[in-house]
Amino acid sequence: GVNAAFLNSSLSAAEANAVESALEAGEIDLLYMAPERLLNQRTLTMLSRIQVSLFAIDEAHCVSQWGHDFRPEYQQLRMLHERFPDIPRIALTATADKRTRVEIIEQLNLHDANVYLNSFDRSNIFYAIAEANQAKQQLWQFIETQHANDAGIVYCLSRKKVDAIAEWLTDQGRIALPYHAGLTSQMRANHQQRFLREEGVIIVATIAFGMGIDKPDVRFVAHLNLPKNIEAYYQETGR
């Protein structure tokens, strides 16, 4: 029910022009775009012509050198304070430790802003870490004893390992589908749809998989390779 739109490179020139026209006509309430596009002079000029109520900076941990997904374009968003001083700004993130929060405030010039913190504890989520001696066998024991018929996700660091683990789980009798950037877009879409629609499917994937998935019965997420830091780990499992 919200009049929302986005601007990104997936749109044709005609589609992008239509969104911009609707925006300037006041027909769009919520517009999504990446920092790179926002920082474009053409975009800034367009925004100067309309009445913007709020700038919401999502995934704000990307401004931080300490964060797991640093992007220099995010740091340049501090110019919003200088160019649009009267428009409120809010920075949002689910993964920011104290040091990262300090840097978000500094980099985005939010010194006088209120800070709202919520617990990341989820009583229905359980974390366990085990030393990998025989990783495949340990994974199978975990799945067989605790999730014999459940849908789940297994994350691997490389495409090669994704393919190997998916094949191995299939040999054990489970429906296991690979997902990584080396597969065709049609195959990725097919595997994602099977995961969403069928019961008990396991997706074996690189971290390219997981954003925007709306499946209520994912019962486990297993990492055969630990991410480089705990914030990245929480971000990935949080998907």
VENFEN-V478181 format. One line per field, one symbol per residue. phi: phi as a letter, one per 30 degrees, with the letter a starting at -180 (. if undefined). burial: + if it has 9 or more other ideal C-beta (glycine too) atoms within 8 Angstrom, else -. Layout:
# VENFEN-V478181
phi = ???
burial = ???
This chain:
# VENFEN-V478181
phi = .cdcabbaddddeddddddddddddicccbccadeededddddddddddccdcacccdhddddcdddcbdbedddddddddddbdccdbbcbacbbdedddddedddchcecddcccbdcdbdccbcbbbddcbeddddddddddcbdbcdabccbdbdededdddddddddjcdbcdbaddddddddddddddddccdidcccbdddckdidcbdbdcabccdbdddbdddddddddd
burial = ---+++++--+----+--++-+++---+--+-+-+-+++---++-++--+----+-+-++++++--++++--++-+++-++--+--+-+++++-++---++-+++-++-+--+------------------------+++-+++--+--+++++++--+-+++-++++++---+++++++--+----+--++-+++---+++++++--+---+----+-+++++--+---+++++++--
